[in-house]
Amino acid sequence: MTAELTGEHRVELVDLDATARFARTLAGQLRGGDVLILTGELGAGKTTFTQSLGAALGITDPITSPTFVIARHHRNASVDSDGAPRPDLVHVDAYRLESADALTSLDLESTLADSVTVIEWGRDLAEHLAGDAGWLDLELHRAPGSAEPTGPTVEGEWVTDFEDDVEEPRTGVLRTFGSRFTGLNLVD
């Protein structure tokens, strides 16, 4: 992609309330067509963050991990203060995808203009969706010394973070790319 790094912000997410506040602040600046790439080890809180972001956007349906279905489209029935429709949320888990072509086959372009598209495990696969306007890349880290996520560990089985301790502190590093996110305001 041709978009350049325009900013880097470090955010301490000490608990679920802090995560929800950060998601609300970010959601207030997002619009249809925006792409947010989430990165972090298993159990870092990618789906938990997406749940908070969806709630802040006005999504009322439950947001669950799309690990096994790859993509979920959450329609948004709410409107903003001017009566305009708020963006839908498209939540993608690219963990099992091996290339940008595999991501392209999901036809995310058809929902892009009217949605905020969040792609877990999307780094180096999804940037092309945003084009030159830019995208956000949020890297989440568990606290040093935190417990490893639970789940199957037998070779060949998928490990999930469904039983993760979501109350332990996280650190987020939000990188902005392109002109669309120049001057992003992360203060509540």
C-alpha positions as CSV (number, residue, x, y, z in Angstrom):
1,M,0.0,0.0,0.0
2,T,1.1,3.6,-0.6
3,A,-0.3,5.0,2.6
4,E,2.4,6.2,5.0
5,L,2.5,5.8,8.8
6,T,1.0,9.1,10.2
7,G,0.9,8.4,13.9
8,E,1.4,6.0,16.8
9,H,-0.4,6.1,20.1
10,R,0.1,3.9,23.1
11,V,-3.0,3.2,25.2
12,E,-3.1,1.4,28.6
13,L,-6.3,-0.7,28.8
14,V,-6.3,-1.6,32.5
15,D,-9.7,-3.3,32.5
16,L,-12.9,-3.7,30.5
17,D,-14.1,-0.2,31.3
18,A,-10.9,1.3,29.9
19,T,-11.2,-0.8,26.8
20,A,-14.8,0.3,26.4
21,R,-13.8,4.0,26.8
22,F,-11.1,3.7,24.2
23,A,-13.5,2.0,21.8
24,R,-16.1,4.7,22.3
25,T,-13.5,7.4,21.6
26,L,-12.3,5.7,18.5
27,A,-15.9,4.8,17.3
28,G,-16.8,8.5,17.5
29,Q,-14.3,9.2,14.8
30,L,-15.0,6.2,12.5
31,R,-17.3,6.2,9.4
32,G,-18.2,3.8,6.7
33,G,-15.2,2.8,4.6
34,D,-12.8,2.7,7.5
35,V,-10.6,-0.3,8.0
36,L,-9.2,-1.4,11.4
37,I,-6.7,-4.2,11.5
38,L,-6.3,-5.9,14.9
39,T,-3.1,-7.7,15.8
40,G,-2.1,-9.5,18.9
41,E,-1.3,-12.9,20.3
42,L,-4.1,-15.3,21.2
43,G,-6.0,-14.0,24.2
44,A,-4.9,-10.4,23.6
45,G,-8.4,-9.1,23.5
46,K,-9.1,-8.6,19.8
47,T,-12.7,-9.9,19.9
48,T,-13.4,-8.2,23.3
49,F,-12.2,-4.9,21.8
50,T,-14.4,-5.4,18.8
51,Q,-17.4,-6.0,21.1
52,S,-16.8,-2.7,22.8
53,L,-16.3,-1.0,19.4
54,G,-19.5,-2.5,18.0
55,A,-21.5,-1.3,21.1
56,A,-20.1,2.2,20.7
57,L,-21.1,2.2,17.0
58,G,-24.6,1.3,18.1
59,I,-24.6,-2.4,17.1
60,T,-27.2,-4.2,19.3
61,D,-26.7,-7.8,18.1
62,P,-24.2,-9.9,20.0
63,I,-20.7,-9.8,18.6
64,T,-18.9,-13.1,18.8
65,S,-15.6,-14.3,17.4
66,P,-15.8,-15.1,13.6
67,T,-13.0,-17.6,14.0
68,F,-14.9,-20.5,12.3
69,V,-17.2,-18.5,10.0
70,I,-14.4,-16.0,9.0
71,A,-16.7,-13.0,8.6
72,R,-19.8,-11.6,10.2
73,H,-21.8,-8.6,9.0
74,H,-23.6,-6.8,11.9
75,R,-26.3,-4.4,10.6
76,N,-26.7,-1.1,12.5
77,A,-30.2,0.2,12.9
78,S,-29.1,3.4,14.8
79,V,-28.7,6.9,13.4
80,D,-26.4,9.7,14.4
81,S,-27.5,13.1,15.8
82,D,-28.3,14.4,12.3
83,G,-30.5,11.4,11.5
84,A,-28.0,9.8,9.2
85,P,-27.5,6.0,9.4
86,R,-24.5,4.9,11.4
87,P,-22.1,2.4,9.8
88,D,-22.6,-1.3,10.0
89,L,-19.7,-3.4,11.4
90,V,-18.0,-6.2,9.5
91,H,-15.9,-8.4,11.7
92,V,-13.4,-10.7,10.1
93,D,-11.0,-13.2,11.5
94,A,-8.2,-13.8,9.0
95,Y,-6.3,-16.2,11.2
96,R,-6.9,-19.2,8.8
97,L,-6.5,-17.1,5.6
98,E,-3.2,-17.6,3.9
99,S,-3.1,-14.6,1.5
100,A,-4.7,-11.3,0.5
101,D,-6.4,-13.2,-2.3
102,A,-8.2,-15.4,0.2
103,L,-9.4,-12.2,2.0
104,T,-10.5,-10.7,-1.4
105,S,-12.6,-13.8,-2.0
106,L,-14.8,-12.8,0.9
107,D,-16.0,-9.8,-1.2
108,L,-15.5,-7.3,1.6
109,E,-15.5,-4.5,-1.0
110,S,-19.2,-4.9,-1.4
111,T,-19.9,-3.8,2.2
112,L,-16.9,-1.5,2.7
113,A,-18.5,1.9,1.9
114,D,-21.3,1.5,4.5
115,S,-19.3,-0.4,7.2
116,V,-16.5,-0.1,9.6
117,T,-14.5,-3.2,8.8
118,V,-12.5,-4.8,11.6
119,I,-10.1,-7.6,10.6
120,E,-8.4,-9.7,13.3
121,W,-5.1,-11.1,12.2
122,G,-5.3,-8.9,9.1
123,R,-1.8,-7.3,9.1
124,D,-0.2,-7.7,5.7
125,L,-3.4,-9.1,4.2
126,A,-6.0,-6.3,4.5
127,E,-4.4,-3.0,4.0
128,H,-5.4,-3.0,0.3
129,L,-9.0,-2.7,1.3
130,A,-8.5,0.8,2.6
131,G,-6.6,2.2,-0.4
132,D,-4.7,5.4,-0.2
133,A,-7.0,7.0,2.3
134,G,-5.5,4.9,5.1
135,W,-6.3,2.5,7.8
136,L,-5.8,1.9,11.5
137,D,-3.7,-0.9,13.0
138,L,-4.3,-1.7,16.6
139,E,-1.8,-4.1,18.2
140,L,-3.0,-5.5,21.6
141,H,-0.6,-7.0,24.1
142,R,-1.4,-8.9,27.2
143,A,0.3,-7.9,30.4
144,P,3.8,-9.4,30.9
145,G,3.5,-12.6,32.9
146,S,-0.2,-13.1,32.3
147,A,-1.6,-16.6,31.9
148,E,-1.5,-18.2,28.5
149,P,-4.9,-18.5,26.8
150,T,-6.7,-21.8,27.3
151,G,-7.8,-24.1,24.5
152,P,-6.6,-27.1,22.6
153,T,-2.9,-27.5,22.1
154,V,-2.7,-30.7,20.2
155,E,-0.9,-30.2,16.9
156,G,-3.4,-29.5,14.0
157,E,-6.2,-28.2,16.3
158,W,-7.2,-24.6,16.4
159,V,-6.4,-22.7,19.6
160,T,-9.0,-20.2,20.6
161,D,-9.1,-17.5,23.3
162,F,-12.7,-17.9,24.3
163,E,-11.9,-18.6,28.0
164,D,-9.4,-15.7,28.2
165,D,-9.2,-13.6,31.4
166,V,-10.6,-10.4,29.9
167,E,-10.1,-8.4,33.1
168,E,-6.3,-8.5,33.0
169,P,-4.6,-5.4,31.8
170,R,-3.7,-4.9,28.1
171,T,-1.6,-2.4,26.2
172,G,-2.7,-1.1,22.8
173,V,-0.5,0.4,20.2
174,L,-2.6,2.2,17.6
175,R,-0.9,3.1,14.4
176,T,-2.5,5.3,11.8
177,F,-1.8,5.1,8.1
178,G,-2.7,7.7,5.5
179,S,-4.4,11.1,5.4
180,R,-7.8,9.9,6.6
181,F,-6.5,9.5,10.2
182,T,-4.1,12.4,10.5
183,G,-4.8,14.2,13.7
184,L,-6.9,11.4,15.2
185,N,-8.1,12.5,18.7
186,L,-7.9,9.8,21.3
187,V,-8.8,11.9,24.3
188,D,-12.3,11.3,25.8
